[in-house]
Amino acid sequence: MRVIPVTHSDYADFPDLIASMHRLRYRVFRDRLNWDVSVSGDMEIDAYDTLEPTYIMAVDDSNSVVGCARLLPTTGPTMLANTFPALLGSNPHPRSDRIFESSRFCVDTSAADSVASTGLRDATFSLLAGILEWGLAKGQEAVVTVTDVRFERILRRAGWPLERFAPPMQIDNTRALAGYLPISESALMNVREMGQLKGSVLTGRIIPPVAA
């Protein structure tokens, strides 16, 4: 399995993978979870996809996308600040060039068959490790996310527990919450150990931060 970071400047090099990612998001968020999401044909695409996010994609040996996540800087519009601010409770929205938001994290459970001893799929660990590796390479200190209590449990089992901003809220059919995850070498080591990952998972080009 490969984990590929795709930035806006690289979109033209990965059109098939990006289309496959949007189809996976449709199958997970529209079909399986029954979330009220924006769709176009058989793809799940929303306004945040127009903001030049970085996509982290887990790709299997047949070149199919079996997992993905979308990363956006918190210095611009984010799902937490602009769509779900109620999940912050009384906390201000984190806004920093060293904090990013992860959204639309999902794994194709029908394709990602390999499961670790924790019961979590290898693609889940690879994606989480990929997000941490990307964040460390970019000099980031934390990631924030809007998720649900089910994925909060997954993060805990993976060795990267979420720090809640506020108690969960019922949004449609989802017990939703938002939280903060530190980007650190120790968090990466935890995820690698729990997922039995051997070294770095990311492939492709990662442009490091510009030194001050």
Buried (B, 14 or more C-beta within 10 A) or exposed (E): BBBBBBBEEBEEEBEEBBEBBBBBBBBBBBEEBEBEBEBEEEBBBBEBBEEEBBBBBBBBEEEBBBBBBBBBBBEEBBBBBEBBBEBBEEEEBBEEEBBBBBBBBBBBBEBBEEEBEBEBBBBBBBBBBBBBBBBBBBBBBBBBBBBBEEBBEBBEBBBBBBEBBBEBBEBEEBBBBBBBBBBBEEBBBBBBEBBEBEEEBBEBEBEEEEEE
